Amino acid sequence: MVKSNNIYHVNTYQRFDVEFIKGNGVYLFDKEGNKFLDFLSGIAVTCLGHNNKELVTAAINQINNLWHVSNLFLSTPQEDLAKKLTEKSGLNKVFFCNSGTEANEAAIKFARKFGNGKSTIITADGGFHGRTMGSLSASAQKKLWEGFYPLAPGFVNVPYNDIEAIKNALDKSTIAVMVEPVQGENGVVIPSDNYLNNIRALCNENNLIMIVDEIQTGFGRTGKLFAYQHNNITPDIVTLAKGIANGLPLGAVLCSDKVAGAITPGSHGSTFGGNPVSVSAANKVIDLITEEILTNVNSMGKLLSEKIAASNIEEIKGIRNTGLMVGIEMSPDIDVKELAQSFLSKKVVVGTAGNNILRLLPPLIIEEKHINIFINTLTKIFNK
Ligand SMILES: Cc1ncc(COP(=O)(O)O)c(C=O)c1O
């Protein structure tokens, strides 16, 4: 059963009754040495699997030299990572922070500073951008807001995947449109192919900042390094976290010279942002997400979805997938939290999201044999 360990913790999480003490590749191990297949990757974070030797070496080398000095001084690891991120994204400048929500807070501030008085940001219903007040206010889901009013002002929410709704919401105060390329927390909601292109065009026409939240979709999850690259566009601001350092805390905001030009020393900052250890791991992560890995994401994502469909389980009502971001829509009589628990009892780690969606975010390095373990477990659970 799902348990919540709230003797000392504030009761923010309902934790599963298992403690992992080791990880290796796509597997996790508990205290008794039981081996679990990890199809969640710490919620889209450990994309290159656990205990990757090159990442461990990069982090340990940095730990042995220097693990904090603040952003008041130069940092070669940061310079190296910023160079790689700008070259690979097509953007010009980087701001480092520690998490996804902080990256979005910075993006909101940068857009408003650029706006010079214009402050309204259009966001999408069902979006998830984080838990701190600015990002929370941008996350148009009532259930996240309850108990936390008043929200930060200056956000207008419109239906996702509806360009006309964005057009209709524009007014003189609008400065930015902020979207996820795929809504992850909302249950892997994939917009139409031209949604991002239409937003880009609209932002160009109206001198608006296009903010793309790639915190979950970035770092190869959808089969491109960044999901907006499927659309051949360049946003003005891109926010990153989760997979960036394969589990060490790091966030980043990429922005165009146009946006960065509005920012001056003292207008934003972070004590820990761009910590040398996290950044050293991230430098390796970006080197390891090769074309070969992206090809694997595309082929394994396709295979996984095909095999789920071929299982012919009648409780499965739909499959949503882009690369290795997979949502399995379950019939309303299935409690997906209980279903995730059933998988865990059978030594497979999966997640849930949105409206009755079983969520799969396996490491980008999975092979067909891992997919077969998942499918065998799925069919066992549904007695096929
Ligand atoms: C799209 C998106 N944005 C922002 C966040 C918040 O990231 P963090 O939990 O690192 O603050 C998440 C986390 O799930 C996310 O999926």
The ligand as an SDF file (V2000), in Angstrom:
LIG
                    3D

 16 16  0  0  0  0  0  0  0  0999 V2000
    7.4850   21.3900  -17.0460 C   0  0  0  0  0  0  0  0  0  0  0  0
    7.9520   21.5930  -15.6510 C   0  0  0  0  0  0  0  0  0  0  0  0
    8.2890   22.8190  -15.2400 N   0  0  0  0  0  0  0  0  0  0  0  0
    8.7420   23.0580  -13.9930 C   0  0  0  0  0  0  0  0  0  0  0  0
    8.8490   22.0330  -13.0720 C   0  0  0  0  0  0  0  0  0  0  0  0
    9.3520   22.3160  -11.6900 C   0  0  0  0  0  0  0  0  0  0  0  0
   10.6290   21.8150  -11.5260 O   0  0  0  0  0  0  0  0  0  0  0  0
   11.2670   21.6420  -10.0510 P   0  0  0  0  0  0  0  0  0  0  0  0
   10.4970   20.5510   -9.3780 O   0  0  0  0  0  0  0  0  0  0  0  0
   12.7070   21.3060  -10.3010 O   0  0  0  0  0  0  0  0  0  0  0  0
   11.1170   22.9500   -9.3600 O   0  0  0  0  0  0  0  0  0  0  0  0
    8.4900   20.7430  -13.4510 C   0  0  0  0  0  0  0  0  0  0  0  0
    8.5570   19.6250  -12.4850 C   0  0  0  0  0  0  0  0  0  0  0  0
    7.9130   18.6260  -12.6230 O   0  0  0  0  0  0  0  0  0  0  0  0
    8.0310   20.5180  -14.7700 C   0  0  0  0  0  0  0  0  0  0  0  0
    7.6780   19.2890  -15.1930 O   0  0  0  0  0  0  0  0  0  0  0  0
  1  2  1  0
  2  3  1  0
  2 15  2  0
  3  4  2  0
  4  5  1  0
  5  6  1  0
  5 12  2  0
  6  7  1  0
  7  8  1  0
  8  9  2  0
  8 10  1  0
  8 11  1  0
 12 13  1  0
 12 15  1  0
 13 14  2  0
 15 16  1  0
M  END
$$$$
